[in-house]
Amino acid sequence: MDWLSEIVSGKELDSAKRERTKDYVFTTQVEEAQARYESEGWEFDRTLARRRVKLKKKKPADEIFENRVWTMLYKLGFSHMNRDRLFSVDYSQNGRSSSKQIDVLAADNEILLLIECKCANRPGTQSNFKTDIEAIADYRRHVFNQLKQKFPTQKMVCVFATSNYELGDKNKDLLAAKNIKHFDETAIEYYEALGKTLGKAARYQLLGNLFANQEITGMDTRVAAIKGKMGGRTYYSFSIEPSKLLKMSYILHRNSAQPDEVLPTYQRLIKKGRLKDIQKFVNDGGFFPNSIIVNVANESPRFEQAPKKNQPNGSDSRIGILELPKKYRSIYVIDGQHRLYGYADSDHAESDIIPVVAFYDMDNTEQIKMFMDINEKQKAVPQTLRTTLNADLLWDAEDVSDRQKALRSRIAQDLGEIKRSPLYDRVIVGENTKGPHRSITLPFIDNAIDKAGYLGKYQKGSMLQDGLFEYGNIDMSYKRIFNYLIGCLAYVRDASPDEWERSNKEGAVFTVNVGIYALIRICADILQHLRDSNAIDIRNTEIDDLVEDASFYLLPLVNHIEHLDCEQRDSFTKKYGGNATKDCHFKFRKIVHDAHEEFAPEGLSDWIRDNSMQYNEDSISKLTAIEERIANDFEKLLSQEYGTDWLRIGVDKPVFSALNKRASDREFDTGVKQEPWREVTLEECRKVATWSQNWSRLFKIYFERLIGDGKAHNKTDSTEWMSNLSTVRKQLLTTKNYSVSHDQHELICDYYDKLQSLDIMAL
């Protein structure tokens, strides 16, 4: 094969892209052949004319993954790529002819990538790629030598791309030693998102990752600058062409695909709409007078101060020449990424000069704090991102509550970002997008850890309540809590892998917000039970032993959840409002209690009582009687005060209109004359009682006699019970499986009895 002809560009590249984006292959057959093809794995697509049908078959997972990587690079603007997956390069090694099939080749005027792709069917698959990695290192030089015929000046890089594989440390170390880059699925997803937003400009982030701290050839980075001080820090103010700054710069997007060495990351992803507006503004001749704020990392300033005679008198500022590092990913943008990237595809990238303020070698906390301070009043920094940053910003805070906040945030993030975690890529961290299997948000994990009692409770630096893993040392507490949760979640995952892999649409229980909240809390409940009932020293027992003990209680929970039908699953996860997490947590508790009677956390017996629906029937009967009695009493009092026109005079207009409308609708449906007051609800009676002068003239004494405690009450307090009872009645009528609690039933019975003994004629 002439490999040169199989590298395409222009219209041929666009044509290849159209094929790559299809996940199915298609065939047209006569109707008689349909059954045979379907038995071979083909699916019916649609019926065609002349008794023919169109059939389709999904491409293999490895081919789909290759196409995904290829398409991602196409969207990043690579101008030359291999046509199809049959592409190979012939070369000679030790006098023998060889040929290497290349999964993906992508080149532009600066770089060339050779990518080998590996795809597994299930997430978390483990495999040893030592042979594959060494093979890449073996053929790389020979293949590159051949490719230099067409790409003589390009920097050439080999990439090992994986999907659903979990690479071990030895494989990672070998890749690093052989200078082979690794893209996992999160990295590919990140570049896909950037390509969608930035288009060709996204390649600057790619360059920063591929060639970090490598020299940029042929670029002059000397700029005229002013050296000054601000807030106790030295800074350098200068102007530079956007094209130069783009090559040196890197954006610390808060995304799990970022390499570890660039952490902390704190920037939000660039917004496509805003970027387009800026690009148009720049192309139309617009400009931004405000400076881009950057940090020059791991470098000392190379500032050549101008002669003393050229310096301003009476000023601490100094003018001179600043030489910026001529390296990829040497400058991190703290503020102004949209303004900078607005120039990426602009005709003015080479000609305009933009203002920059540069700080040198700022530590992690300083960068984050500056970013937060700059953006404090801007909606552009989402609350989720702010929560994420607490782990870095508050870790060494003086206040213990701030350190605990940082610890909870770090655990929540790491559960979603560390590959050995069962929740890897299931948690929305920073600005990772929501997906079918990624829907858990940080606050639910954070809140669960906070409420569960893993950490102590403090007030003004003094401990009020001890915690399960409270050591007075944030690092020790982090290690114990994180490893315990990893172990328990891994047990649940391994005990029921199909259940763990369910998506939201498939009725997932454990891996959605309320479910993971409840799971984290039940794991703490089990620890408390082991400590209090089994006298286990939680703080000093090996984590593996604690997980093994916990699995005894987790197993019945797993078995119960995996046998739920769709409706039962919804009862765990589809309840909304403030009680949703509590409800799921207590349901988990009850399941474990039913299997192991000795497991009885505080409050469980009361919850079981309140959720048994044992009070429902009596409550419905008494609520109906209460509503009828109140309506009759109010009618008597209002008619005595206002006469025959009492409904119009004694009732506020919104209630009056609502009653008449409901009566009119019922009359239309039944054909029988309806009295509007017969439609009144308990809540509407409360509004009537507190409206205008009704309270002072009629109802104040009525409620004083009804309550009967001899104390003075205002109208709000006197009628609050009516609103509470109305809410219970509404829930009973509208919410399936609603259960009246013991306290609610007590309130209903109390006012039922009070109304029975109230003599309205004595008022």
Secondary structure, DSSP 8 states (H G I E B T S, - for coil): --GGGGEE-HHHHHHHHHHHT-SEEEEEEEGGGHHHHHHTT-EEEEEETTTEEEEEEE--HHHHHHHHHHHHHHHTT-SEEESSTT-EEEEEETTEEEEEE-SEEEE-SSEEEEEEEEE-SSTTEE---HHHHHHHHHHHHHHHHHHTTT-SS-EEEEEEEEESEE--HHHHHHHHHTT-EEE-HHHHHHHHHHHHHHGGGGHHHHHHHHSBT-B-TT---EEEEEEEEETTEEEEEEEE-HHHHHHHEE--B--TTS-GGG----B----HHHHHHHHHHHHTT----S-EEEEETT----EEE--GGGS-TT-S-EEEEEE---BBT-EEEEE-HHHHHTTTT-TTTTT--EEEEEEES--HHHHHHHHHHHHTT-TTS-HHHHHHHHHHHSTT-SSHHHHHHHHHHHHHHHHHHSTTSTTTTTEE-TT---BTTB-EEHHHHHHHHHHHTSS-EEETTEEEE--TT--S-HHHHHHHHHHHHHHHHHHHHHH-HHHHT--TTTT-STTSHHHHHHHHHHHHHHHHHHHHTS---TTTS-HHHHHHHHHHHHHHHHHHHHT--HHHHHHHH---STTHHHHHHHHHHHHHHHH-TT---TTHHHHHHHTS-TTHHHHHHHHHHHHHHHHHHHHHHHHHHHGGGHHHHHS-HHHHHHHHHHHHHHHHHH-S---GGGG--HHHHHHHHHSTTHIIIIIHHHHHHHH-SS----HHHHHHHHHHHHHHHHHHHHSTT----HHHHHHHHHHHHHHHH--GGG-
